[in-house]
Amino acid sequence: MAAPSNVFWDPAGHLHTIALHWEGFPRLLWESLSSFFYSEPPQYDAVEYQEEGVHRCRVRMTIPQHPFRSQW
């Protein structure tokens, strides 16, 4: 596995990454999007928290606007 890249923590404790250093869904999604000429990979925003004594993690993925197909 490659060393993490484009990973940082913000002051609110959220992890921001493009997640391409992890195997699985993030890398497969980026390979699919790049085949449709997307120029930037999706961005992931993750935060861990505890709810009713259970550790949880919430991840939000944002796919950038397509470079020349604004309706996508």
A tleap script that builds the chain and sets N, CA, C and O, in Angstrom:
source leaprc.protein.ff14SB
mol = sequence {
  NMET ALA ALA PRO SER ASN VAL PHE TRP ASP
  PRO ALA GLY HIE LEU HIE THR ILE ALA LEU
  HIE TRP GLU GLY PHE PRO ARG LEU LEU TRP
  GLU SER LEU SER SER PHE PHE TYR SER GLU
  PRO PRO GLN TYR ASP ALA VAL GLU TYR GLN
  GLU GLU GLY VAL HIE ARG CYS ARG VAL ARG
  MET THR ILE PRO GLN HIE PRO PHE ARG SER
  GLN CTRP
}
set mol.1.N position { 0.848 -1.173 0.000 }
set mol.1.CA position { 0.000 0.000 0.000 }
set mol.1.C position { 0.888 1.229 0.000 }
set mol.1.O position { 1.874 1.279 0.736 }
set mol.2.N position { 0.558 2.215 -0.808 }
set mol.2.CA position { 1.344 3.443 -0.900 }
set mol.2.C position { 1.155 4.296 0.349 }
set mol.2.O position { 0.165 4.157 1.067 }
set mol.3.N position { 2.113 5.175 0.596 }
set mol.3.CA position { 2.016 6.088 1.737 }
set mol.3.C position { 0.842 7.037 1.527 }
set mol.3.O position { 0.553 7.421 0.394 }
set mol.4.N position { 0.159 7.421 2.614 }
set mol.4.CA position { -0.975 8.339 2.479 }
set mol.4.C position { -0.559 9.649 1.827 }
set mol.4.O position { 0.505 10.197 2.116 }
set mol.5.N position { -1.414 10.137 0.948 }
set mol.5.CA position { -1.161 11.421 0.313 }
set mol.5.C position { -2.444 12.238 0.324 }
set mol.5.O position { -3.544 11.686 0.326 }
set mol.6.N position { -2.293 13.547 0.330 }
set mol.6.CA position { -3.449 14.441 0.350 }
set mol.6.C position { -4.394 14.121 1.507 }
set mol.6.O position { -5.612 14.083 1.334 }
set mol.7.N position { -3.825 13.896 2.672 }
set mol.7.CA position { -4.597 13.616 3.879 }
set mol.7.C position { -4.296 14.704 4.896 }
set mol.7.O position { -3.132 14.983 5.187 }
set mol.8.N position { -5.353 15.325 5.442 }
set mol.8.CA position { -5.119 16.289 6.512 }
set mol.8.C position { -6.321 16.342 7.441 }
set mol.8.O position { -7.446 16.026 7.055 }
set mol.9.N position { -6.053 16.751 8.675 }
set mol.9.CA position { -7.075 16.926 9.705 }
set mol.9.C position { -7.358 18.408 9.847 }
set mol.9.O position { -6.424 19.209 9.894 }
set mol.10.N position { -8.623 18.791 9.917 }
set mol.10.CA position { -8.955 20.191 10.148 }
set mol.10.C position { -9.145 20.429 11.647 }
set mol.10.O position { -9.176 19.469 12.417 }
set mol.11.N position { -9.272 21.681 12.072 }
set mol.11.CA position { -9.418 21.977 13.505 }
set mol.11.C position { -10.646 21.344 14.160 }
set mol.11.O position { -10.663 21.152 15.376 }
set mol.12.N position { -11.665 21.019 13.377 }
set mol.12.CA position { -12.872 20.395 13.925 }
set mol.12.C position { -12.726 18.881 14.079 }
set mol.12.O position { -13.655 18.219 14.539 }
set mol.13.N position { -11.573 18.326 13.701 }
set mol.13.CA position { -11.344 16.894 13.845 }
set mol.13.C position { -11.794 16.062 12.659 }
set mol.13.O position { -11.906 14.841 12.770 }
set mol.14.N position { -12.052 16.696 11.534 }
set mol.14.CA position { -12.454 15.976 10.331 }
set mol.14.C position { -11.219 15.605 9.523 }
set mol.14.O position { -10.283 16.394 9.396 }
set mol.15.N position { -11.232 14.404 8.984 }
set mol.15.CA position { -10.168 13.930 8.102 }
set mol.15.C position { -10.587 14.223 6.664 }
set mol.15.O position { -11.693 13.868 6.255 }
set mol.16.N position { -9.712 14.867 5.898 }
set mol.16.CA position { -9.981 15.173 4.493 }
set mol.16.C position { -8.951 14.433 3.652 }
set mol.16.O position { -7.755 14.472 3.940 }
set mol.17.N position { -9.425 13.762 2.612 }
set mol.17.CA position { -8.532 12.966 1.772 }
set mol.17.C position { -9.173 12.701 0.419 }
set mol.17.O position { -10.384 12.844 0.253 }
set mol.18.N position { -8.338 12.311 -0.553 }
set mol.18.CA position { -8.865 11.799 -1.829 }
set mol.18.C position { -8.881 10.276 -1.798 }
set mol.18.O position { -9.424 9.641 -2.702 }
set mol.19.N position { -8.283 9.683 -0.754 }
set mol.19.CA position { -8.370 8.258 -0.435 }
set mol.19.C position { -7.827 7.319 -1.503 }
set mol.19.O position { -8.174 6.138 -1.503 }
set mol.20.N position { -6.992 7.799 -2.405 }
set mol.20.CA position { -6.485 6.928 -3.456 }
set mol.20.C position { -5.394 5.985 -2.966 }
set mol.20.O position { -4.989 5.078 -3.693 }
set mol.21.N position { -4.918 6.187 -1.755 }
set mol.21.CA position { -3.910 5.296 -1.191 }
set mol.21.C position { -4.544 4.049 -0.568 }
set mol.21.O position { -3.830 3.118 -0.195 }
set mol.22.N position { -5.877 4.018 -0.452 }
set mol.22.CA position { -6.573 2.848 0.069 }
set mol.22.C position { -7.068 1.996 -1.095 }
set mol.22.O position { -7.521 2.519 -2.113 }
set mol.23.N position { -6.978 0.696 -0.934 }
set mol.23.CA position { -7.518 -0.208 -1.946 }
set mol.23.C position { -9.040 -0.236 -1.816 }
set mol.23.O position { -9.592 0.107 -0.770 }
set mol.24.N position { -9.693 -0.641 -2.869 }
set mol.24.CA position { -11.135 -0.829 -2.805 }
set mol.24.C position { -11.911 0.283 -3.477 }
set mol.24.O position { -11.498 0.828 -4.501 }
set mol.25.N position { -13.052 0.611 -2.874 }
set mol.25.CA position { -14.015 1.515 -3.496 }
set mol.25.C position { -13.436 2.851 -3.943 }
set mol.25.O position { -13.657 3.222 -5.096 }
set mol.26.N position { -12.703 3.609 -3.105 }
set mol.26.CA position { -12.223 4.922 -3.571 }
set mol.26.C position { -11.381 4.837 -4.845 }
set mol.26.O position { -11.543 5.651 -5.753 }
set mol.27.N position { -10.502 3.872 -4.909 }
set mol.27.CA position { -9.641 3.739 -6.085 }
set mol.27.C position { -10.449 3.278 -7.307 }
set mol.27.O position { -10.245 3.784 -8.411 }
set mol.28.N position { -11.363 2.322 -7.110 }
set mol.28.CA position { -12.199 1.846 -8.224 }
set mol.28.C position { -13.123 2.947 -8.747 }
set mol.28.O position { -13.328 3.071 -9.955 }
set mol.29.N position { -13.673 3.737 -7.840 }
set mol.29.CA position { -14.522 4.844 -8.259 }
set mol.29.C position { -13.723 5.841 -9.084 }
set mol.29.O position { -14.193 6.298 -10.126 }
set mol.30.N position { -12.513 6.186 -8.628 }
set mol.30.CA position { -11.700 7.138 -9.370 }
set mol.30.C position { -11.316 6.588 -10.742 }
set mol.30.O position { -11.308 7.338 -11.718 }
set mol.31.N position { -11.000 5.301 -10.837 }
set mol.31.CA position { -10.688 4.704 -12.139 }
set mol.31.C position { -11.885 4.811 -13.078 }
set mol.31.O position { -11.719 5.083 -14.267 }
set mol.32.N position { -13.079 4.600 -12.555 }
set mol.32.CA position { -14.292 4.714 -13.377 }
set mol.32.C position { -14.531 6.159 -13.795 }
set mol.32.O position { -14.798 6.427 -14.966 }
set mol.33.N position { -14.437 7.094 -12.850 }
set mol.33.CA position { -14.666 8.498 -13.182 }
set mol.33.C position { -13.635 9.027 -14.173 }
set mol.33.O position { -13.975 9.789 -15.077 }
set mol.34.N position { -12.382 8.626 -14.008 }
set mol.34.CA position { -11.347 9.120 -14.921 }
set mol.34.C position { -11.561 8.586 -16.334 }
set mol.34.O position { -11.163 9.230 -17.304 }
set mol.35.N position { -12.180 7.422 -16.458 }
set mol.35.CA position { -12.479 6.914 -17.803 }
set mol.35.C position { -13.549 7.764 -18.490 }
set mol.35.O position { -13.686 7.716 -19.712 }
set mol.36.N position { -14.309 8.541 -17.711 }
set mol.36.CA position { -15.295 9.478 -18.249 }
set mol.36.C position { -14.751 10.904 -18.272 }
set mol.36.O position { -15.512 11.867 -18.354 }
set mol.37.N position { -13.420 11.029 -18.198 }
set mol.37.CA position { -12.704 12.302 -18.342 }
set mol.37.C position { -12.856 13.268 -17.171 }
set mol.37.O position { -12.681 14.475 -17.340 }
set mol.38.N position { -13.180 12.751 -15.986 }
set mol.38.CA position { -13.128 13.615 -14.804 }
set mol.38.C position { -11.667 13.945 -14.543 }
set mol.38.O position { -10.802 13.078 -14.664 }
set mol.39.N position { -11.392 15.178 -14.190 }
set mol.39.CA position { -10.004 15.603 -14.014 }
set mol.39.C position { -9.558 15.612 -12.555 }
set mol.39.O position { -8.362 15.693 -12.273 }
set mol.40.N position { -10.513 15.529 -11.621 }
set mol.40.CA position { -10.187 15.521 -10.194 }
set mol.40.C position { -10.894 14.368 -9.505 }
set mol.40.O position { -12.053 14.085 -9.809 }
set mol.41.N position { -10.209 13.692 -8.573 }
set mol.41.CA position { -10.861 12.583 -7.859 }
set mol.41.C position { -11.849 13.098 -6.820 }
set mol.41.O position { -11.784 14.263 -6.428 }
set mol.42.N position { -12.762 12.243 -6.374 }
set mol.42.CA position { -13.693 12.623 -5.312 }
set mol.42.C position { -12.936 12.997 -4.033 }
set mol.42.O position { -11.837 12.503 -3.777 }
set mol.43.N position { -13.539 13.863 -3.250 }
set mol.43.CA position { -12.978 14.273 -1.960 }
set mol.43.C position { -13.809 13.607 -0.859 }
set mol.43.O position { -15.035 13.537 -0.947 }
set mol.44.N position { -13.128 13.126 0.165 }
set mol.44.CA position { -13.787 12.472 1.288 }
set mol.44.C position { -13.571 13.292 2.558 }
set mol.44.O position { -12.466 13.767 2.820 }
set mol.45.N position { -14.633 13.452 3.340 }
set mol.45.CA position { -14.600 14.166 4.613 }
set mol.45.C position { -15.140 13.184 5.662 }
set mol.45.O position { -16.317 12.823 5.635 }
set mol.46.N position { -14.279 12.761 6.576 }
set mol.46.CA position { -14.673 11.759 7.576 }
set mol.46.C position { -14.548 12.327 8.981 }
set mol.46.O position { -13.645 13.116 9.262 }
set mol.47.N position { -15.445 11.930 9.852 }
set mol.47.CA position { -15.382 12.331 11.254 }
set mol.47.C position { -15.820 11.142 12.115 }
set mol.47.O position { -16.810 10.472 11.823 }
set mol.48.N position { -15.062 10.904 13.171 }
set mol.48.CA position { -15.429 9.872 14.140 }
set mol.48.C position { -16.126 10.547 15.312 }
set mol.48.O position { -15.778 11.665 15.692 }
set mol.49.N position { -17.102 9.870 15.875 }
set mol.49.CA position { -17.830 10.412 17.020 }
set mol.49.C position { -18.413 9.251 17.809 }
set mol.49.O position { -18.382 8.100 17.373 }
set mol.50.N position { -18.941 9.575 18.972 }
set mol.50.CA position { -19.549 8.552 19.812 }
set mol.50.C position { -21.007 8.924 20.024 }
set mol.50.O position { -21.332 10.064 20.357 }
set mol.51.N position { -21.878 7.944 19.826 }
set mol.51.CA position { -23.311 8.157 19.975 }
set mol.51.C position { -23.879 7.034 20.825 }
set mol.51.O position { -23.799 5.864 20.451 }
set mol.52.N position { -24.447 7.386 21.960 }
set mol.52.CA position { -25.018 6.416 22.887 }
set mol.52.C position { -24.024 5.318 23.232 }
set mol.52.O position { -24.387 4.145 23.322 }
set mol.53.N position { -22.762 5.706 23.425 }
set mol.53.CA position { -21.723 4.767 23.819 }
set mol.53.C position { -21.135 3.931 22.693 }
set mol.53.O position { -20.308 3.053 22.941 }
set mol.54.N position { -21.550 4.194 21.462 }
set mol.54.CA position { -21.069 3.430 20.313 }
set mol.54.C position { -20.200 4.335 19.442 }
set mol.54.O position { -20.627 5.420 19.047 }
set mol.55.N position { -18.973 3.882 19.142 }
set mol.55.CA position { -18.100 4.641 18.250 }
set mol.55.C position { -18.628 4.541 16.826 }
set mol.55.O position { -18.950 3.455 16.343 }
set mol.56.N position { -18.712 5.681 16.167 }
set mol.56.CA position { -19.233 5.723 14.805 }
set mol.56.C position { -18.316 6.579 13.932 }
set mol.56.O position { -17.491 7.345 14.431 }
set mol.57.N position { -18.479 6.430 12.639 }
set mol.57.CA position { -17.729 7.227 11.674 }
set mol.57.C position { -18.694 7.639 10.568 }
set mol.57.O position { -19.437 6.811 10.041 }
set mol.58.N position { -18.678 8.910 10.224 }
set mol.58.CA position { -19.508 9.413 9.137 }
set mol.58.C position { -18.575 9.920 8.044 }
set mol.58.O position { -17.646 10.679 8.320 }
set mol.59.N position { -18.820 9.506 6.812 }
set mol.59.CA position { -17.990 9.915 5.675 }
set mol.59.C position { -18.894 10.560 4.632 }
set mol.59.O position { -19.932 10.011 4.261 }
set mol.60.N position { -18.479 11.734 4.168 }
set mol.60.CA position { -19.193 12.411 3.089 }
set mol.60.C position { -18.258 12.462 1.884 }
set mol.60.O position { -17.110 12.892 2.001 }
set mol.61.N position { -18.747 12.027 0.735 }
set mol.61.CA position { -17.959 12.040 -0.491 }
set mol.61.C position { -18.531 13.112 -1.406 }
set mol.61.O position { -19.745 13.213 -1.584 }
set mol.62.N position { -17.632 13.918 -1.990 }
set mol.62.CA position { -18.041 14.944 -2.938 }
set mol.62.C position { -17.333 14.691 -4.261 }
set mol.62.O position { -16.104 14.649 -4.321 }
set mol.63.N position { -18.114 14.522 -5.316 }
set mol.63.CA position { -17.547 14.332 -6.648 }
set mol.63.C position { -17.526 15.699 -7.319 }
set mol.63.O position { -18.567 16.347 -7.429 }
set mol.64.N position { -16.345 16.151 -7.772 }
set mol.64.CA position { -16.261 17.466 -8.412 }
set mol.64.C position { -17.075 17.522 -9.703 }
set mol.64.O position { -17.414 16.497 -10.294 }
set mol.65.N position { -17.377 18.745 -10.121 }
set mol.65.CA position { -18.102 18.968 -11.371 }
set mol.65.C position { -17.298 18.412 -12.548 }
set mol.65.O position { -16.076 18.556 -12.591 }
set mol.66.N position { -17.970 17.789 -13.484 }
set mol.66.CA position { -17.300 17.295 -14.684 }
set mol.66.C position { -16.728 18.486 -15.441 }
set mol.66.O position { -17.371 19.533 -15.508 }
set mol.67.N position { -15.526 18.349 -16.014 }
set mol.67.CA position { -14.869 19.497 -16.650 }
set mol.67.C position { -15.626 20.098 -17.843 }
set mol.67.O position { -15.504 21.297 -18.094 }
set mol.68.N position { -16.399 19.300 -18.579 }
set mol.68.CA position { -17.085 19.889 -19.731 }
set mol.68.C position { -18.527 19.418 -19.893 }
set mol.68.O position { -19.176 19.773 -20.877 }
set mol.69.N position { -19.038 18.639 -18.967 }
set mol.69.CA position { -20.444 18.211 -19.007 }
set mol.69.C position { -21.119 18.691 -17.718 }
set mol.69.O position { -21.233 17.942 -16.747 }
set mol.70.N position { -21.553 19.924 -17.727 }
set mol.70.CA position { -22.096 20.534 -16.515 }
set mol.70.C position { -23.390 19.874 -16.037 }
set mol.70.O position { -23.725 19.984 -14.858 }
set mol.71.N position { -24.121 19.195 -16.916 }
set mol.71.CA position { -25.362 18.561 -16.505 }
set mol.71.C position { -25.154 17.257 -15.746 }
set mol.71.O position { -26.108 16.716 -15.186 }
set mol.72.N position { -23.907 16.731 -15.714 }
set mol.72.CA position { -23.641 15.480 -14.990 }
set mol.72.C position { -23.561 15.736 -13.523 }
set mol.72.O position { -23.344 14.807 -12.745 }
savepdb mol mol.pdb
quit
